[in-house]
Amino acid sequence: MGRVSAAVALVIAVIMALLLGGVDQAFQLIQEWTGVVSPSILAVFILGLFWKNTTNNAAIWGALLSIPIAMVLKFLSIEALKP
C-alpha cells in the first residue's frame, strides 16, 4: 500500500509541477491549500482538548467533511466577489 500511495503522490506531483508557471505560483497554491486544511485540524484539536464528549468517529468525520465544506465556501466567496 505504501508503494502504491507513493506512486500516486509522485504522479500528482509531476502533474502539478507541469501546470505551475513558477515558484511564486507554487507558493500561492501551497498557501491556499494550507488555508483549506488547517482550520479543520484546529477545530478537531480544540474540540478534542476541551470537550470530553468528543469521540474518535466525530473527529474523523469532522476532519473529512471540513475539506469539501471549505472548498464550497471558497468557491462561493469567489463567485460572490465577482461583479
C-alpha positions in Angstrom: 0.0 0.0 0.0 2.9 2.3 0.7 4.4 1.9 -2.7 1.0 2.5 -4.4 0.4 5.7 -2.4 3.9 6.9 -3.1 3.5 6.3 -6.8 0.1 8.1 -6.8 1.7 11.1 -4.9 4.6 11.1 -7.4 2.2 11.3 -10.4 0.2 14.1 -8.8 3.4 16.0 -8.0 4.6 15.7 -11.6 1.3 16.9 -13.0 1.2 19.8 -10.6 4.8 20.8 -11.4 3.9 20.9 -15.1 0.8 23.0 -14.5 2.5 25.6 -12.3 4.2 28.5 -14.0 6.8 29.4 -11.5 7.9 29.4 -7.8 5.6 32.3 -7.0 2.6 30.5 -8.3 3.6 27.3 -6.4 3.9 29.2 -3.1 0.5 30.7 -3.6 -1.0 27.3 -4.3 0.6 25.9 -1.1 -0.8 28.8 0.9 -4.3 28.3 -0.4 -4.5 24.6 0.3 -3.0 25.1 3.8 -5.7 27.6 4.5 -8.3 25.0 3.5 -6.9 22.1 5.6 -5.7 23.9 8.7 -9.0 25.1 10.2 -10.3 21.6 10.3 -7.2 20.3 12.1 -7.5 23.2 14.6 -11.2 22.5 15.2 -10.7 18.8 15.8 -7.8 19.6 18.2 -9.7 22.2 20.2 -12.8 20.1 20.5 -10.9 17.1 21.5 -9.0 19.1 24.1 -11.8 21.0 25.7 -14.9 18.8 25.1 -14.8 15.5 26.9 -17.8 14.0 25.0 -15.9 14.1 21.6 -15.5 10.7 20.1 -12.9 9.3 17.6 -15.5 8.9 14.9 -16.6 12.6 15.4 -13.0 13.7 14.9 -12.6 11.7 11.8 -15.9 12.8 10.2 -15.2 16.4 11.2 -11.8 16.4 9.5 -13.0 14.6 6.4 -16.2 16.7 5.9 -14.5 20.0 6.6 -12.4 20.0 3.5 -15.3 19.8 1.0 -17.2 22.3 3.1 -14.2 24.7 3.0 -13.9 24.2 -0.8 -17.6 25.0 -1.3 -17.3 28.1 0.8 -14.1 29.2 -1.0 -15.8 29.0 -4.4 -19.0 30.6 -3.2 -17.0 33.6 -1.8 -15.1 33.9 -5.1 -18.4 34.0 -7.0 -19.9 36.5 -4.6 -17.0 38.9 -5.2 -17.4 39.0 -9.0 -19.5 41.9 -10.3 
